[in-house]
């Protein structure tokens, strides 16, 4: 359901009998997921959520019209959440409460509270700037009062509290027409009323850390930009404002230099190259960790994106390895190669993509090439077909592939009716074949094709995600088409 003031969704499954994979039949299995959002005032919104499951082995995913919905409740019982969000002009405050009721017939004849959080408060601001202090400043704070998760009803429902705050400073300084220098600094302080890793502990714990650094962006040529970044971060000892030099990492969490170059060749091609260097001292437990300088280098990564035609686009990524941390030796070899080819548009009548990913195997292992195919088309305005094929090619070495092993084959056929949507799904994985049939009441009377062409029109959960087509590519979430031209008077 979706109105200007209220938005939400309900997904539910009920299985009367299931005997898959040789298991004993289990009757009356069910799952229910409910999300609700309501606008109370122009600045105040409320949210509620309930996730109910009869047993933890019941599938943790729903499949609605547009996209899979991940179920967060991983155990049998009820997970309920609710809260309020107030939006200030430059900040937001959120107050949440959650409760986990658990069903476990092996430990209790009735449900019991496994986890309770009351409340969980967060506060965040946008980057603020004042006339007297012309530096962008962001603040964040949180407070949580929650219990320790318990597996048995006889365990003590013990509360533990934590709080924290952080501040970040940032300032852009223009140096000429081609260079921008941005110093960055942040500090974070956290508090706990006890050591959560030690039952029975009652001593307060304070822990602070800070990070400083800078970004230097430079227009090198008319079509080439370079960015050089540096970050240095240290962690303090518990309950002290002294760097934790006795820790295995010497208390230094970050000490790295990063570089990236982006070039645009014409209007249709974008290339980038990135890498980095780690300046940290070796861990105390392994003094020879950085015996070779190559161990400090981040594997260089190169990306190429090319819009060949209006309907054809290509993406390619290459990651090059300079050091083998397991064998502790210098190498110069491609580490991972991936890419994709797209033909058509996910919002149009037809769409096809071919993705691949190859990671160089370790000595003694077989060579695997992962391939993904995605085909989507509308035979008519009422019928929709979506086909996904994932498989891997296996060979003894290099590109000598001799065996093709399927990973997954899935075909979805959808029939759009006036108020209902009928879906048929056939899926095959190694050792398992599934056939599912669904009938869904539409959230509105929009045609099925419009739900894909306009993500968000029927709620964000309807947006199409085709990221599985591209093993290591950029986000390919579809964008809404431009509005139609106004009708002639």
TORKOL-466019 format. One record per residue (C-alpha): residue in one letter; x, y, z. Coordinates in Angstrom, 2 decimals. Each point is the difference from the previous one (the first is absolute). Example, Ala and Ser with C-alpha at 12.3 -4.5 7.8 and 13.67 -1.06 7.14 Angstrom:
# TORKOL-466019
code/east/north/up
a/12.30/-4.50/7.80 $
s/1.37/3.44/-0.66 $
This chain:
# TORKOL-466019
code/east/north/up
x/0.00/0.00/0.00 $
x/1.21/3.47/-0.85 $
x/-1.64/3.36/0.69 $
x/1.48/3.48/0.48 $
x/-0.11/-0.44/3.79 $
x/0.23/-3.77/0.53 $
x/2.20/-2.58/-1.68 $
x/0.71/-3.63/0.74 $
x/0.02/-3.60/-1.11 $
x/-1.09/-3.41/1.23 $
x/1.68/-3.21/-1.17 $
x/-1.03/-3.38/1.35 $
x/0.44/-3.69/-0.68 $
x/-1.94/-2.97/1.36 $
x/0.95/-3.61/-0.71 $
x/-2.25/-2.76/1.18 $
x/2.33/-2.85/-0.91 $
x/3.59/-0.02/-1.19 $
x/2.23/-3.00/-0.60 $
x/2.94/1.46/-1.93 $
x/3.48/-1.52/-0.01 $
x/-1.06/-3.19/1.75 $
x/-1.04/1.74/3.22 $
x/-3.01/-1.02/2.02 $
x/-3.21/1.90/-0.84 $
x/-0.53/3.07/2.12 $
x/-3.55/1.31/0.09 $
x/-1.25/3.52/0.61 $
x/3.22/1.84/-0.86 $
x/-0.38/3.71/-0.49 $
x/1.83/3.30/-0.28 $
x/-1.27/3.57/0.06 $
x/1.80/3.26/-0.71 $
x/-1.70/3.37/0.50 $
x/1.55/3.43/-0.53 $
x/-1.91/3.21/0.65 $
x/0.92/3.70/-0.36 $
x/-2.28/2.88/0.88 $
x/0.46/3.75/-0.23 $
x/-1.45/1.59/3.14 $
x/1.09/3.58/-0.64 $
x/2.14/1.60/-2.71 $
x/3.07/-0.76/2.15 $
x/-1.06/-3.00/2.10 $
x/-0.31/-3.51/-1.41 $
x/-0.69/-3.33/1.68 $
x/1.08/-3.47/-1.03 $
x/-0.95/-3.49/1.12 $
x/1.19/-3.45/-0.97 $
x/-0.93/-3.56/0.88 $
x/1.82/-3.13/-1.14 $
x/-1.68/-3.25/1.05 $
x/1.35/-3.48/-0.72 $
x/-1.16/-3.43/1.11 $
x/3.50/-1.54/-0.20 $
x/3.47/1.19/-0.83 $
x/0.54/-2.40/-2.92 $
x/-2.86/1.57/-1.91 $
x/1.22/2.11/-2.94 $
x/1.44/3.39/0.89 $
x/-1.10/1.64/-3.24 $
x/-3.27/1.18/-1.45 $
x/-0.50/0.54/-3.71 $
x/-2.49/2.71/-0.80 $
x/-0.82/1.51/-3.38 $
x/3.06/2.15/-0.39 $
x/2.86/-1.36/2.08 $
x/1.06/-2.40/2.74 $
x/-0.65/1.22/3.56 $
x/2.57/-1.07/2.53 $
x/-1.43/-1.27/3.28 $
x/2.18/1.08/2.91 $
x/-1.43/-2.33/2.63 $
x/2.31/-3.01/0.01 $
x/-1.69/-1.94/2.79 $
x/-3.45/-1.33/0.71 $
x/-2.13/2.62/1.70 $
x/-1.08/3.60/-0.33 $
x/2.28/2.94/-0.69 $
x/-1.86/3.26/0.47 $
x/1.33/3.52/-0.40 $
x/-1.43/3.48/0.15 $
x/1.09/3.56/0.34 $
x/-0.24/3.68/-0.87 $
x/2.15/2.21/-2.19 $
x/0.00/3.78/0.31 $
x/1.65/2.05/-2.72 $
x/1.45/3.37/0.99 $
x/1.14/2.42/-2.71 $
x/3.61/-1.16/0.42 $
x/-0.22/-3.13/2.14 $
x/-2.05/-3.10/0.67 $
x/-0.89/-1.89/3.18 $
x/-1.16/-3.60/-0.02 $
x/-1.39/-1.95/2.95 $
x/-0.44/-3.74/-0.49 $
x/-1.09/-2.95/2.13 $
x/0.26/-3.67/-0.91 $
x/-0.92/-3.31/1.58 $
x/0.81/-3.59/-0.91 $
x/-2.35/-2.72/1.24 $
x/1.33/-3.49/-0.62 $
x/-1.76/-3.31/-0.56 $
x/2.03/-3.05/0.97 $
x/-1.89/-3.11/1.07 $
x/3.23/-1.69/1.11 $
x/0.57/2.55/2.77 $
x/-3.43/1.40/0.88 $
x/-3.66/-0.84/-0.50 $
x/-0.78/3.64/-0.81 $
x/1.75/2.93/-1.61 $
x/2.43/2.14/1.98 $
x/1.73/3.34/-0.48 $
x/3.38/-0.57/-1.59 $
x/0.99/3.60/-0.61 $
x/-1.36/3.44/0.91 $
x/1.23/3.44/-1.02 $
x/-1.70/2.97/1.65 $
x/0.92/2.54/-1.19 $
x/2.52/0.39/-2.81 $
x/0.55/3.70/-0.69 $
x/2.08/1.44/-2.84 $
x/0.72/3.60/-0.95 $
x/1.69/1.16/-3.20 $
x/0.59/3.37/-1.59 $
x/0.84/1.09/-3.50 $
x/3.35/1.78/-0.50 $
x/-0.48/3.32/1.79 $
x/1.87/3.24/-0.57 $
x/-0.09/3.30/1.88 $
x/1.26/3.45/-0.83 $
x/2.23/-0.01/3.07 $
x/1.22/-3.57/-0.73 $
x/0.15/-0.53/-3.80 $
x/0.76/-3.74/0.17 $
x/-2.52/-2.67/-0.85 $
x/-0.79/-1.82/3.25 $
x/-2.12/-3.13/0.41 $
x/-1.21/-1.46/3.31 $
x/-1.35/-3.45/0.83 $
x/-1.09/-1.57/3.28 $
x/-1.75/-3.13/1.17 $
x/-1.31/-1.61/3.19 $
x/-1.13/-3.60/0.37 $
x/-1.60/-1.82/2.92 $
x/-0.33/-3.66/-0.89 $
x/0.18/-3.46/1.48 $
x/2.50/-2.74/-0.67 $
x/-1.43/-2.53/-2.44 $
x/-0.96/-3.13/1.91 $
x/-0.62/-3.48/-1.41 $
x/-1.79/-1.46/3.04 $
x/-2.93/1.39/1.99 $
x/1.94/-0.70/3.20 $
x/2.78/2.41/-0.98 $
x/-0.03/3.41/1.66 $
x/-1.48/2.78/-2.11 $
x/2.93/2.32/0.71 $
x/0.02/3.54/-1.37 $
x/3.08/1.70/-1.35 $
x/0.36/3.62/-1.05 $
x/2.27/1.65/-2.51 $
x/0.36/3.50/-1.40 $
x/2.29/1.83/-2.33 $
x/0.61/3.14/-1.94 $
x/2.14/1.17/-2.87 $
x/0.91/3.19/-1.80 $
x/1.49/0.45/-3.45 $
x/1.65/3.13/-1.40 $
x/0.54/0.66/-3.68 $
x/1.00/3.00/-2.09 $
x/0.47/0.40/-3.75 $
x/2.82/2.34/-0.97 $
x/0.35/1.05/-3.62 $
x/3.57/0.38/-1.22 $
x/-0.15/1.58/-3.39 $
x/-2.47/-1.17/-2.61 $
x/1.08/-3.63/-0.15 $
x/0.71/-1.08/3.58 $
x/-2.15/-0.58/3.08 $
x/1.49/-0.90/3.38 $
x/-2.32/-1.42/2.69 $
x/1.30/-0.58/3.55 $
x/-2.14/-2.43/2.00 $
x/-0.09/-0.85/3.69 $
x/-2.31/-2.01/2.23 $
x/-0.24/-1.17/3.60 $
x/-2.21/-2.72/1.48 $
x/-0.66/-0.90/3.64 $
x/-1.99/-3.04/1.13 $
x/-1.17/-1.09/3.45 $
x/-1.31/-3.28/1.41 $
x/-1.25/-0.62/3.50 $
x/1.86/-3.34/0.04 $
x/2.18/-2.28/-2.09 $
x/-2.55/-1.80/-2.17 $
x/2.45/-2.84/-0.68 $
x/0.30/-0.85/3.71 $
x/-3.18/-1.17/1.78 $
x/-0.40/1.61/3.39 $
x/2.25/2.95/-0.79 $
x/-1.16/3.31/1.51 $
x/2.87/2.38/-0.79 $
x/-0.63/2.86/-2.39 $
x/2.05/0.05/-3.19 $
x/0.96/3.07/-2.01 $
x/1.68/-0.35/-3.36 $
x/1.06/2.78/-2.35 $
x/1.55/0.21/-3.45 $
x/0.86/2.71/-2.47 $
x/0.78/0.31/-3.70 $
x/1.72/2.79/-1.90 $
x/0.84/0.32/-3.65 $
x/-0.50/1.91/-3.19 $
x/-1.09/-0.30/-3.63 $
x/1.75/1.74/-2.87 $
x/-1.93/0.15/-3.27 $
x/1.79/1.28/-3.08 $
x/-1.09/0.42/-3.60 $
x/3.10/-1.37/-1.73 $
x/-1.19/0.34/-3.58 $
x/-3.19/1.13/-1.65 $
x/-1.51/-3.51/0.35 $
x/2.05/-1.48/2.88 $
x/-0.56/0.54/3.74 $
x/2.22/-1.26/2.79 $
x/-0.90/-0.46/3.68 $
x/2.58/-0.61/2.72 $
x/-1.25/-0.84/3.47 $
x/1.68/-0.67/3.33 $
x/-1.52/-1.32/3.23 $
x/1.60/-0.54/3.41 $
x/-2.04/-1.37/2.89 $
x/0.86/-1.16/3.51 $
x/-1.91/-1.71/2.79 $
x/0.35/0.86/3.69 $
x/0.24/-2.39/2.91 $
x/-3.13/-0.81/1.94 $
x/-0.81/2.73/2.50 $
x/3.13/1.95/-1.00 $
x/0.86/2.75/-2.45 $
x/3.23/-1.78/-0.94 $
x/0.63/-1.83/-3.26 $
x/-0.31/-3.77/0.45 $
x/3.58/-0.78/-1.01 $
x/-0.06/-3.31/1.86 $
x/-2.55/-1.42/-2.45 $
x/1.03/-2.31/-2.81 $
x/-0.51/2.78/-2.57 $
x/1.79/2.60/2.20 $
x/-3.29/1.88/0.28 $
x/0.24/1.22/-3.60 $
x/-3.18/-0.91/-1.85 $
x/0.71/1.90/-3.24 $
x/3.11/1.42/-1.60 $
x/-0.45/-0.15/-3.74 $
x/0.41/2.00/-3.17 $
x/-2.49/-0.50/-2.84 $
x/0.16/1.19/-3.58 $
x/-2.47/-0.09/-2.86 $
x/-0.09/1.37/-3.52 $
x/-3.11/0.44/-2.11 $
x/0.07/0.73/-3.72 $
x/-2.83/0.60/-2.42 $
x/0.66/-0.81/-3.64 $
x/-2.72/1.73/-1.90 $
x/-3.55/-0.02/1.34 $
x/-0.47/-3.77/0.08 $
x/3.09/-1.41/1.75 $
x/1.16/0.25/3.60 $
x/3.17/-1.62/1.33 $
x/1.45/-0.02/3.51 $
x/3.08/-1.33/1.78 $
x/0.37/-0.26/3.78 $
x/2.47/-1.38/2.54 $
x/1.42/0.77/3.44 $
x/2.89/-0.43/2.43 $
x/-0.16/-1.10/3.65 $
x/2.49/1.73/2.34 $
x/-0.90/-1.93/3.17 $
x/2.60/-1.85/2.03 $
x/-0.20/-3.81/-0.12 $
x/-2.10/-1.70/2.69 $
x/1.83/-1.01/3.15 $
x/-1.12/-3.59/-0.52 $
x/1.53/-0.07/-3.52 $
x/3.02/2.33/-0.34 $
x/0.72/-1.24/-3.55 $
x/-3.46/0.83/-1.32 $
x/1.35/2.91/-2.06 $
x/3.34/-1.59/-0.88 $
x/-0.57/0.92/-3.65 $
x/-1.02/3.47/-1.06 $
x/-2.51/-1.55/-2.39 $
x/-1.99/-1.18/3.03 $
x/-0.84/3.61/0.77 $
x/-1.45/0.72/-3.43 $
x/-3.73/-0.25/-0.60 $
x/-0.59/-2.12/-3.13 $
x/-0.39/2.47/-2.90 $
x/-3.46/0.00/-1.55 $
x/-0.95/1.29/-3.44 $
x/-3.56/0.61/-1.20 $
x/-1.28/0.72/-3.50 $
x/-3.60/0.95/-0.79 $
x/-0.99/0.46/-3.63 $
x/-3.38/0.96/-1.37 $
x/0.50/-1.51/-3.46 $
x/-3.44/0.95/-1.33 $
x/-3.24/1.24/1.46 $
x/-1.01/-3.59/0.80 $
x/3.37/-1.71/0.54 $
x/2.35/0.65/2.93 $
x/3.10/-1.82/1.22 $
x/1.76/-0.11/3.36 $
x/3.41/-1.49/0.79 $
x/2.02/-0.18/3.24 $
x/3.50/-1.35/0.55 $
x/1.66/-0.45/3.41 $
x/3.73/-0.71/-0.06 $
x/1.82/-1.79/2.82 $
x/3.50/1.02/1.03 $
x/0.43/-2.14/3.12 $
x/-1.24/-3.35/1.28 $
x/-0.63/0.44/3.73 $
x/-0.51/-3.74/0.54 $
x/3.26/-1.10/-1.64 $
x/1.83/3.18/1.09 $
x/1.53/0.61/-3.42 $
x/-0.12/2.62/-2.75 $
x/-2.17/-0.80/-3.00 $
x/-1.09/1.91/-3.07 $
x/-3.21/-1.51/-1.30 $
x/-3.63/0.92/-0.61 $
x/-2.00/-0.69/3.14 $
x/-3.57/0.46/-1.21 $
x/-1.51/0.79/-3.38 $
x/-3.68/0.79/-0.35 $
x/-2.36/1.82/-2.28 $
x/-3.38/0.07/-1.67 $
x/-1.77/0.80/-3.25 $
x/-3.48/1.51/0.01 $
x/-2.32/0.15/-2.96 $
x/-3.21/1.94/0.36 $
x/-1.43/1.65/3.08 $
x/-1.57/-1.54/3.10 $
x/-2.86/2.49/-0.42 $
x/-0.57/-0.83/-3.67 $
x/-1.75/-2.98/-1.60 $
x/3.18/-2.09/-0.22 $
x/3.21/-0.26/2.01 $
x/2.96/-2.38/-0.18 $
x/3.23/-0.10/1.95 $
x/3.02/-2.27/0.21 $
x/2.26/0.26/3.04 $
x/3.19/-1.86/0.86 $
x/2.51/-0.21/2.83 $
x/3.34/-1.80/0.10 $
x/2.29/-0.23/3.02 $
x/3.43/-1.51/-0.46 $
x/0.06/-3.28/1.93 $
x/2.53/-1.00/2.62 $
x/2.60/-2.55/-1.04 $
x/-1.56/-3.45/-0.13 $
x/-3.59/1.21/-0.42 $
x/-2.14/-0.09/-3.14 $
x/-0.64/3.06/-2.13 $
x/-3.61/1.26/0.32 $
x/-1.76/2.54/-2.19 $
x/-3.33/1.26/1.37 $
x/-2.59/1.07/-2.56 $
x/-3.40/1.63/0.50 $
x/-2.71/0.62/-2.58 $
x/-3.10/2.11/0.39 $
x/-2.82/0.24/-2.54 $
x/-3.10/2.10/0.54 $
x/-2.75/0.73/-2.50 $
x/-3.73/0.70/-0.33 $
x/-1.56/-2.22/-2.70 $
x/-3.19/2.04/0.36 $
x/-1.20/2.78/2.27 $
x/-1.46/-2.63/2.35 $
x/2.76/-2.61/0.04 $
x/3.46/0.39/1.50 $
x/2.90/-2.49/-0.13 $
x/3.21/0.15/2.03 $
x/2.73/-2.62/-0.50 $
x/3.18/-0.32/2.08 $
x/2.82/-2.48/-0.61 $
x/3.12/-0.36/2.11 $
x/2.70/-2.57/-0.68 $
x/3.73/-0.54/0.27 $
x/2.53/-1.41/-2.40 $
x/2.67/-2.20/1.58 $
x/3.37/-1.00/-1.37 $
x/3.39/-1.19/1.19 $
x/1.73/3.32/-0.63 $
x/-0.22/3.31/-1.83 $
x/-2.70/0.17/-2.65 $
x/-0.02/-3.75/-0.60 $
x/-3.62/-0.57/1.05 $
x/-1.38/-3.49/-0.45 $
x/-3.08/-0.12/2.23 $
x/-3.05/2.21/0.36 $
x/-1.74/-0.22/3.37 $
x/-3.33/1.80/0.45 $
x/-0.47/2.00/3.17 $
x/-3.58/1.20/-0.39 $
x/-2.66/0.17/-2.69 $
x/-3.10/2.05/0.73 $
x/-2.86/1.09/-2.21 $
x/-2.83/2.27/1.13 $
x/-3.19/0.34/-2.05 $
x/-2.45/2.69/1.09 $
x/-3.55/0.66/-1.16 $
x/-1.37/3.44/0.73 $
x/-3.73/0.13/0.73 $
x/-2.21/2.86/1.06 $
x/0.31/-0.32/3.78 $
x/2.27/-3.02/0.28 $
x/3.41/-1.15/-1.16 $
x/0.57/-3.70/-0.69 $
x/3.64/-1.12/0.23 $
x/1.55/-3.35/-0.90 $
x/3.58/-0.72/1.00 $
x/2.08/-2.99/-0.98 $
x/3.45/-0.37/1.55 $
x/2.67/-2.66/-0.20 $
x/3.17/-0.28/2.05 $
x/2.37/-2.94/0.45 $
x/-2.03/-2.74/1.67 $
x/-3.15/2.09/0.27 $
x/-2.91/0.93/-2.25 $
x/-2.78/2.38/1.02 $
x/-3.24/1.18/-1.55 $
x/-1.98/2.79/1.67 $
x/-3.25/1.73/-0.85 $
x/-1.14/3.29/1.52 $
x/-2.97/2.28/-0.34 $
x/0.43/3.52/1.37 $
x/-2.49/2.75/0.62 $
x/1.47/3.09/-1.63 $
x/0.84/2.94/2.23 $
x/-1.57/2.25/-2.62 $
x/-1.56/-0.40/-3.42 $
x/3.18/0.84/-1.90 $
x/0.95/-2.49/-2.72 $
x/2.72/-2.48/0.93 $
x/2.44/1.61/-2.42 $
x/-0.39/3.41/1.66 $
x/1.09/-1.46/3.34 $
x/3.40/-0.74/-1.54 $
x/0.23/3.14/-2.11 $
x/-0.63/2.32/2.95 $
x/1.83/-1.21/3.13 $
x/-1.51/1.41/3.15 $
x/-3.43/0.63/-1.50 $
x/-1.42/-2.90/1.98 $
x/2.48/0.20/2.86 $
x/3.79/-0.39/0.15 $
x/-0.36/-3.75/0.44 $
x/-1.22/-0.25/-3.59 $
x/3.26/1.27/-1.53 $
x/1.73/-2.46/-2.27 $
x/3.48/-1.16/0.97 $
x/2.06/-1.56/-2.77 $
x/3.36/0.24/1.77 $
x/0.42/-3.77/-0.10 $
x/0.57/0.32/-3.74 $
x/3.23/1.95/0.54 $
x/2.39/-1.85/2.32 $
x/2.23/3.01/0.73 $
x/-1.53/2.86/-1.89 $
x/-1.53/3.25/1.14 $
x/-3.53/0.40/1.22 $
x/-2.48/-0.50/-2.82 $
x/-3.21/0.94/1.74 $
x/-2.39/1.25/-2.68 $
x/-1.06/3.59/-0.09 $
x/-3.45/1.28/-0.72 $
x/-0.66/1.03/-3.61 $
x/-0.56/3.69/-0.78 $
x/-3.58/1.24/0.35 $
x/-2.11/0.03/-3.17 $
x/-0.33/3.30/-1.89 $
x/-3.07/2.09/0.83 $
x/-3.04/-0.57/-2.17 $
x/-0.66/2.56/-2.71 $
x/-2.77/2.41/0.71 $
